């Protein structure tokens, strides 16, 4: 039986639940499971540890602390911008998520958390940063790399 190892490529359905039980994200809604390679950096080390040894068809639920899931909120990722930088297509309104051009030219999403006078506060942390989350996983397929 094939099980998840440190070198597996995994196809799985998942749901991310918040402390209040609400679902923040789920692959079930789209009907398309997520595909990733263990050790590629897309998941945290502790998340991967929870997956090791699971087999195809196996379902598991596990809870992760903020630092093991989406990280802690970093105050350095909160910026104050001039309201003049915003316009009709991207208004400065609390709750709006706007794509900003990062230093490498890639789009970086930021959520507007406050607008006071001409100052707009934008949080570039992951929206789930600082939150304890529960993952429900359902392993669909596993491909193990030959050594």
DALINGI-V187965 format. One record per residue. RES is the residue in one small letter. SS is DSSP state (a for helix, b for strand, c for the rest). PHI is phi in whole degrees, 0 to 359 (* if undefined). NEAR is the number of other ideal C-beta (glycine too) atoms within 8 Angstrom. Layout:
BEGIN
res=<RES,RES>
ss=<SS,SS>
phi=<PHI,PHI>
near=<NEAR,NEAR>
END
This chain:
BEGIN
res=<x,x,x,x,x,x,x,x,x,x,x,x,x,x,x,x,x,x,x,x,x,x,x,x,x,x,x,x,x,x,x,x,x,x,x,x,x,x,x,x,x,x,x,x,x,x,x,x,x,x,x,x,x,x,x,x,x,x,x,x,x,x,x,x,x,x,x,x,x,x,x,x,x,x,x,x,x,x,x,x,x,x,x,x,x,x,x,x,x,x,x,x,x,x,x,x,x,x,x,x,x,x,x,x,x,x,x,x,x,x,x,x,x,x,x,x,x,x,x,x,x,x,x,x,x,x,x,x,x,x,x,x,x,x,x,x,x,x,x,x,x,x,x,x,x,x,x>
ss=<c,c,b,c,c,c,c,b,b,b,b,b,b,b,b,b,b,c,c,c,c,c,b,b,b,b,c,c,c,c,c,c,c,b,b,b,b,c,c,c,c,c,c,c,a,a,a,a,a,a,a,c,c,c,b,c,c,c,b,b,b,b,b,b,c,a,a,a,c,c,c,c,c,c,a,a,a,b,b,b,b,b,a,a,a,c,c,c,c,c,c,c,c,c,c,c,b,b,b,b,b,c,c,c,c,c,b,b,b,b,b,b,b,b,b,b,c,c,b,b,b,b,b,c,c,c,c,c,c,c,c,c,b,b,b,b,b,b,b,b,b,b,b,b,c,c,c>
phi=<*,280,235,288,239,296,244,278,258,237,244,210,270,214,226,252,247,273,303,277,91,288,266,275,199,202,280,298,299,273,76,242,291,273,239,206,250,303,83,274,90,284,239,288,302,290,295,299,301,292,272,304,89,288,248,303,87,279,245,211,237,213,254,237,291,309,292,262,247,249,85,274,292,255,301,290,265,252,237,249,242,287,303,296,285,254,218,296,287,224,289,277,233,306,99,292,253,235,273,250,279,279,300,267,89,283,287,237,283,225,253,282,253,199,227,228,60,265,255,243,266,238,258,262,290,302,303,259,300,83,250,282,231,247,253,253,239,223,285,264,207,223,240,261,288,289,276>
near=<4,6,9,12,8,7,8,12,11,13,10,11,11,12,11,12,11,12,6,4,5,6,8,9,7,9,13,7,5,5,5,5,9,9,6,9,8,14,7,6,4,5,8,8,6,8,12,12,7,10,14,10,6,10,11,9,6,8,8,9,8,8,8,14,7,12,6,9,14,9,11,7,9,9,5,4,9,12,8,7,10,7,11,5,6,10,5,4,4,8,8,9,7,7,6,10,8,11,8,10,7,8,3,4,5,6,7,9,9,12,11,16,8,8,10,5,4,5,11,13,13,14,11,10,11,6,6,11,12,9,10,9,14,11,15,10,13,11,16,8,7,13,6,9,7,3,3>
END
